[in-house]
Amino acid sequence: MAAGAVLCGTLLGLCEPMPEGIGMDFSTGYQAVTLLAAWLGWLGAGPLGWLILRLFGARPRLGELVRLACGASLVLVWTFPLAFVMNSVGSSAILTLLREVLFALVFAMGALSFLPKGGRRILWAAIAVVVLPIWSIGMQFLPEYRNLSRLSMKNPSTGLVAPMRGSVPEGTFLVSRWTLDGKAGDGLDPARLSLGERQRVIEVSKGRIVVEVQADRSVDDSSGLPVTPSVAAASLAAGVPEGSPNERLHNLHSLVRSRIRYERTFFPGDVAQILERGSGDCKAYAQVFAEGAAALGYPSRVVRGMLARPDGFWAHAWVCVKVSGRWVDWDPTSPIPLPDARYLRFSPPKQASSVFEGEMAIFTLDSLRIEPLR
């Protein structure tokens, strides 16, 4: 029964769509390993519940609780259709938490028969609903344990990247040299950092990559997250007057900045939600501007990487717009829209085998350094 539940759950999980806006595709092998880790967490609720119940004085059979865990895992089947509706990054996170709580509730209610009526039942249910989701979510992070052990962020609420060597120079500059140190495989893939004329990898050694950035050069490829203009973005873009491409993009830039105030948001939502809320972080600015530019007829992509400032290195998102046959970087979060050589982009991998191969790779680097050349 347990093996059948795991197989069924894994197949259903592989059929679920990836969250929109995640910025990369995962390999089938990685998805399968992650799903198996999740199922081990749910099935592990049997032994864990058996241990907690014994602390309460009950003497259930372990096999009974494992079968109960298999039955409770049917919440995945019940909630499977929701995965096609709640498919943004934020709503997917909510769906994951909802499933864990529902599983814990069903399991706890089924296990009540092993306890006498009274306060112990209420206490057991409360403990189970708290402990089981924590246990299960923790098991889901097992495939990422190595990367999590190296995760480094000075301030998760702001996106400030902690590791750095030396200081970030004041001012702006057109040419810079970035030095990234870390373990090979933790985002140190030259293919992800070599992006046309603007970003050239000039040195590769074990655990180190040196990249030269020339801000006045074009990006030859179109890496990044392509966008399709929504109704809300098209309505916003309708307020941009006619003119040259440069004039229209500058007017859109001013319009976006007038509609959004900066506020750190992990899941900014779609353009309609952002504009209704009137706030968001760099991801929100980038999404609204990219869709607005696309509505004006300029293909756009949301790109991610790092921004070097005097107060440190920051995780950042901006936009790449195709104008007159050239891909041009544009930062709608900044009052100065054209990024200089303080911006370093990370191109997403085609098939990721870890969440830390995406934009999170910058948080597993050992150290960073930037030197202005011009």
KOLNU-40760 format. One record per residue (C-alpha): residue number from 1; residue in one letter; x, y, z. Coordinates in steps of 0.02 Angstrom, whole numbers, plus 32768, in hexadecimal, padded with zeros to 4 digits. Example, Ala and Ser with C-alpha at 12.3 -4.5 7.8 and 13.67 -1.06 7.14 Angstrom:
2
 num residuo    u    v    w
   1       A 8267 7F1F 8186
   2       S 82AC 7FCB 8165
This chain:
374
 num residuo    u    v    w
   1       M 8000 8000 8000
   2       A 808B 807A 802F
   3       A 80EB 8056 7F8E
   4       G 804D 806F 7F27
   5       A 8028 8114 7F7E
   6       V 80DA 8152 7F5D
   7       L 80D2 8120 7EA5
   8       C 8027 816F 7E8C
   9       G 8059 820E 7EE6
  10       T 80FC 821D 7E85
  11       L 80A3 8209 7DDE
  12       L 8020 828A 7E0E
  13       G 80A8 8302 7E49
  14       L 8106 82F2 7DA4
  15       C 8065 831F 7D48
  16       E 804E 83C1 7DA9
  17       P 8086 8460 7D4F
  18       M 811E 84BF 7D8C
  19       P 80F6 8567 7DDE
  20       E 80EE 85F8 7D63
  21       G 817B 8675 7D77
  22       I 81F7 85FF 7DC7
  23       G 8270 8626 7D3B
  24       M 82B2 8578 7D12
  25       D 8283 84C4 7CED
  26       F 82B6 8434 7D5D
  27       S 82F3 838C 7D20
  28       T 827B 82FA 7D32
  29       G 82F8 82A2 7DA2
  30       Y 8300 8334 7E1C
  31       Q 8242 8342 7E20
  32       A 8233 8287 7E43
  33       V 82B4 828D 7ED0
  34       T 825C 8323 7F1E
  35       L 81B2 82CD 7F16
  36       L 81F8 822E 7F61
  37       A 8242 8294 7FF0
  38       A 8196 82E1 800B
  39       W 8145 8235 800E
  40       L 81C7 81F4 8088
  41       G 8194 8284 80F8
  42       W 80DC 8255 80F0
  43       L 80FB 819C 8109
  44       G 8174 81C7 8195
  45       A 80DF 8212 81F0
  46       G 80B4 815E 821F
  47       P 8150 813B 8288
  48       L 8152 81EF 82C8
  49       G 809B 81E6 82FC
  50       W 80BA 813C 834C
  51       L 8146 8189 83B5
  52       I 80DC 821F 83EC
  53       L 8047 81B0 8416
  54       R 80B4 8142 8484
  55       L 80E8 81DE 84E3
  56       F 802E 81F8 8502
  57       G 801F 8148 8548
  58       A 7FCC 80FA 84AF
  59       R 800C 8057 8463
  60       P 7FDB 8057 83AB
  61       R 8026 7FE1 832C
  62       L 80A4 8031 82B8
  63       G 8055 7FDF 821F
  64       E 7FAD 802E 8248
  65       L 7FF8 80DC 824B
  66       V 8057 80C0 81A8
  67       R 7FB3 808C 8155
  68       L 7F61 8126 81A1
  69       A 7FEA 8193 8155
  70       C 7FCA 8143 80AB
  71       G 7F10 816A 80BC
  72       A 7F33 821E 80F1
  73       S 7FA4 8234 805A
  74       L 7F08 8230 7FED
  75       V 7F01 82ED 800C
  76       L 7F79 82F6 7F78
  77       V 7EF2 82AA 7F08
  78       W 7E6C 831D 7F4F
  79       T 7ED5 83B9 7F33
  80       F 7F24 8384 7E8C
  81       P 7EAE 83F2 7E22
  82       L 7EDE 848B 7E8A
  83       A 7F91 847F 7E48
  84       F 7F52 84B9 7D9E
  85       V 7EFD 8551 7DEA
  86       M 7F77 857F 7E75
  87       N 800D 857E 7E00
  88       S 8067 861F 7E2A
  89       V 80FF 8617 7E9B
  90       G 80A1 8661 7F30
  91       S 8002 85FB 7F1C
  92       S 8068 855B 7F01
  93       A 80BC 857A 7FA8
  94       I 8011 8591 7FF8
  95       L 7FD3 84EF 7FA7
  96       T 806A 8490 7FEB
  97       L 8048 84CF 809B
  98       L 7F8D 84AA 8089
  99       R 7FB2 83F6 8059
 100       E 8025 83DF 80ED
 101       V 7FA3 8423 8167
 102       L 7F17 83BA 811B
 103       F 7F83 831E 8124
 104       A 7FAC 8341 81DB
 105       L 7EF4 835E 8205
 106       V 7EB9 82BD 81B1
 107       F 7F45 8259 8202
 108       A 7F26 82A5 82AF
 109       M 7E6A 8285 82A5
 110       G 7E88 81D0 8273
 111       A 7F00 81B6 8303
 112       L 7E86 81FA 8386
 113       S 7E3D 814B 8399
 114       F 7EDE 8113 83EF
 115       L 7EC2 8191 847C
 116       P 7E3A 8199 8500
 117       K 7DBF 8229 84F9
 118       G 7DF5 82C8 854F
 119       G 7E79 834D 854C
 120       R 7EFE 82D6 850B
 121       R 7EA6 82CB 8463
 122       I 7EA6 8388 844F
 123       L 7F5E 8393 8481
 124       W 7F8D 8305 840B
 125       A 7F31 8357 8379
 126       A 7F85 83FF 839C
 127       I 8033 83B0 83A3
 128       A 8015 8349 8305
 129       V 7FD7 83DD 829F
 130       V 8075 843E 82CC
 131       V 80FA 83B5 82CC
 132       L 80C6 8351 8232
 133       P 80CC 83E2 81B3
 134       I 8175 8419 81F7
 135       W 81B5 8366 81E7
 136       S 8170 8350 8137
 137       I 81AD 83F8 80F5
 138       G 8258 83D5 8141
 139       M 825F 8330 80E3
 140       Q 8239 838A 8040
 141       F 82D7 83F2 8056
 142       L 8345 8357 8063
 143       P 837A 835E 7FAA
 144       E 83B5 8410 7FCA
 145       Y 840C 83EE 806F
 146       R 84BD 8409 802B
 147       N 848E 84B1 7FDF
 148       L 8428 84E7 8076
 149       S 84BF 84C6 80E6
 150       R 8520 8545 807D
 151       L 8494 85C3 806B
 152       S 84D1 8671 8096
 153       M 8465 870D 809F
 154       K 848C 87A1 810C
 155       N 83D7 87D8 810C
 156       P 8352 8765 80BF
 157       S 82CD 87EB 80CE
 158       T 832D 8862 805B
 159       G 838F 87EF 7FE5
 160       L 843A 882C 801F
 161       V 84BE 87AA 7FF1
 162       A 8538 8791 807F
 163       P 85DE 8751 8038
 164       M 864F 87D7 7FEF
 165       R 8707 8804 7FE5
 166       G 873A 88BA 7FEC
 167       S 86BF 8949 7FD8
 168       V 864A 8976 7F4B
 169       P 8686 8A18 7EFA
 170       E 861B 8AB4 7EFA
 171       G 85CC 8AF7 7E5B
 172       T 85A4 8AA5 7DB4
 173       F 861B 8A5B 7D34
 174       L 860F 8A14 7C85
 175       V 868E 8986 7C93
 176       S 86AE 8917 7D29
 177       R 86FE 8872 7D58
 178       W 869E 87FD 7DCB
 179       T 86F2 8770 7E2A
 180       L 8681 86E5 7E6F
 181       D 86C4 8660 7EE4
 182       G 8668 85C3 7F18
 183       K 865D 8509 7EFE
 184       A 864E 84CC 7E4B
 185       G 8599 84A7 7E21
 186       D 854F 8524 7E9D
 187       G 851F 85A1 7E17
 188       L 85D1 85AD 7DD5
 189       D 85A4 8578 7D26
 190       P 85FD 85E2 7CA2
 191       A 856E 85C6 7C28
 192       R 84F8 8621 7C9F
 193       L 8569 86B8 7CAC
 194       S 85A4 86CB 7BF8
 195       L 851E 8736 7BA7
 196       G 8553 8780 7B02
 197       E 85BF 881B 7AFB
 198       R 8580 8864 7B9E
 199       Q 85BD 87D6 7C0E
 200       R 8659 8773 7BE0
 201       V 86A9 86EB 7C4B
 202       I 8764 870F 7C44
 203       E 87A5 8692 7CC4
 204       V 8769 85EA 7D04
 205       S 87C2 8585 7D8A
 206       K 878C 850B 7E10
 207       G 870F 8567 7E7D
 208       R 872A 860F 7E29
 209       I 86E3 866F 7D95
 210       V 8718 871C 7D5B
 211       V 869B 877C 7CF0
 212       E 86B5 881F 7C92
 213       V 861A 888B 7C80
 214       Q 860E 8916 7BFD
 215       A 856E 8976 7C16
 216       D 856F 89CB 7B6B
 217       R 856C 8924 7B0E
 218       S 84D0 88C3 7ADC
 219       V 8497 881C 7B1F
 220       D 8497 87A6 7A8A
 221       D 8428 8721 7AD4
 222       S 8378 872D 7B15
 223       S 838C 86D0 7BBA
 224       G 830E 86F8 7C40
 225       L 8256 86E3 7C61
 226       P 81EC 870F 7BC8
 227       V 814A 876A 7BF0
 228       T 80A0 8779 7B9E
 229       P 8045 881D 7BBF
 230       S 7FAE 880B 7C2F
 231       V 7F11 8874 7C23
 232       A 7F4D 88DF 7CB5
 233       A 7FF5 88FC 7C60
 234       A 7FA3 8929 7BBA
 235       S 7F32 89A5 7C14
 236       L 7FCA 89F3 7C67
 237       A 802A 89FC 7BC3
 238       A 7F97 8A54 7B71
 239       G 7FC6 8AED 7BD7
 240       V 8071 8AF9 7B81
 241       P 8071 8B7F 7AF8
 242       E 80B3 8B5F 7A49
 243       G 8169 8B83 7A22
 244       S 820E 8B2F 79FF
 245       P 8232 8A87 7A55
 246       N 82A8 8ADE 7ACF
 247       E 8227 8B63 7AFA
 248       R 819C 8AE3 7B12
 249       L 8206 8A75 7B84
 250       H 823A 8B0B 7BED
 251       N 8184 8B41 7BFC
 252       L 8153 8A90 7C2E
 253       H 81E2 8A92 7CAC
 254       S 819F 8B31 7CFC
 255       L 80EC 8AED 7CFA
 256       V 811D 8A49 7D50
 257       R 8180 8AA4 7DD6
 258       S 80EE 8B1A 7DF6
 259       R 8078 8A85 7E11
 260       I 80E6 8A1B 7E84
 261       R 8142 8A44 7F25
 262       Y 81D1 89D4 7F59
 263       E 81A7 8950 7FDB
 264       R 81FF 88A9 7FF1
 265       T 818A 881D 7FBA
 266       F 81BB 8767 7FA6
 267       F 8124 8740 7F35
 268       P 80F0 87E1 7EDD
 269       G 805E 8794 7E7E
 270       D 8024 87BE 7DCE
 271       V 8021 886B 7D7F
 272       A 7F6B 888D 7DAE
 273       Q 7F8E 8861 7E64
 274       I 802D 88CA 7E69
 275       L 7FD8 8963 7E20
 276       E 7F41 8951 7E92
 277       R 7FB4 8941 7F2A
 278       G 8024 89CE 7EEB
 279       S 80C2 8982 7F34
 280       G 8145 88FD 7F14
 281       D 81FF 88DB 7F08
 282       C 8271 88CE 7E71
 283       K 8217 8832 7E33
 284       A 8173 8892 7E31
 285       Y 81BD 8927 7DD5
 286       A 820F 88B2 7D56
 287       Q 816F 8850 7D36
 288       V 8103 88EA 7D1D
 289       F 8182 8942 7CAD
 290       A 81A7 88A5 7C46
 291       E 80EF 8884 7C23
 292       G 80D2 893C 7C00
 293       A 8162 8941 7B83
 294       A 8122 88A3 7B30
 295       A 8076 88F5 7B21
 296       L 80CC 8985 7AC7
 297       G 8115 890A 7A4B
 298       Y 81C3 88F1 7A94
 299       P 81EB 883B 7AC2
 300       S 8222 8837 7B78
 301       R 8266 87BE 7BF7
 302       V 827C 87C6 7CB4
 303       V 8332 87A4 7CE1
 304       R 8384 8788 7D8A
 305       G 842F 8799 7DD7
 306       M 848E 880E 7E49
 307       L 84A4 88C8 7E61
 308       A 8542 890A 7EB3
 309       R 8529 89A4 7F21
 310       P 8597 89F8 7FA4
 311       D 8532 899F 802C
 312       G 854F 88F2 7FE1
 313       F 8516 8877 7F5C
 314       W 845A 8865 7F45
 315       A 83EC 87E4 7EF0
 316       H 8391 8843 7E68
 317       A 8318 8833 7DD7
 318       W 830B 88A3 7D3F
 319       V 82D3 8899 7C88
 320       C 8320 8875 7BDE
 321       V 82C3 88CC 7B4F
 322       K 82D9 88AF 7A95
 323       V 82E1 8955 7A3C
 324       S 8314 8968 7985
 325       G 8358 88B8 7981
 326       R 83C3 88CC 7A1F
 327       W 83A3 8888 7ACD
 328       V 83BB 8918 7B48
 329       D 83BD 890C 7C07
 330       W 8343 897D 7C63
 331       D 832A 8991 7D1F
 332       P 827C 89D5 7D48
 333       T 82A1 89D1 7E04
 334       S 8329 8A54 7DF1
 335       P 830D 8B0B 7DC6
 336       I 83A0 8AF4 7D4D
 337       P 835A 8A6F 7CD8
 338       L 83F2 8A34 7C76
 339       P 845A 89B8 7CDD
 340       D 8515 89D6 7CE6
 341       A 85A1 895A 7D08
 342       R 856A 8945 7DBE
 343       Y 84E5 88CA 7D7F
 344       L 8512 8812 7D69
 345       R 8491 879F 7D1D
 346       F 847A 86E5 7D40
 347       S 842B 868B 7CAD
 348       P 83B7 85FE 7CE9
 349       P 83EB 854A 7CBF
 350       K 8386 84EB 7C3E
 351       Q 836D 8454 7CAF
 352       A 838F 8475 7D67
 353       S 83B5 83EA 7DE2
 354       S 83A5 845E 7E78
 355       V 834A 84FE 7EA6
 356       F 83F6 8545 7EC8
 357       E 8422 853D 7E10
 358       G 83AC 85CE 7DF3
 359       E 83B7 867B 7E3F
 360       M 83D3 862E 7EEC
 361       A 8481 85FA 7EB1
 362       I 84C4 86A5 7EE2
 363       F 84A0 867C 7F98
 364       T 8516 85E6 7F98
 365       L 85AF 8645 7F5B
 366       D 8641 8652 7FD3
 367       S 8676 8702 7FA1
 368       L 865C 878B 7F21
 369       R 86C5 8819 7EE2
 370       I 86AC 88A4 7E62
 371       E 8732 8916 7E19
 372       P 8707 89AC 7DAA
 373       L 8771 89B2 7D0C
 374       R 8724 8A4C 7CBC
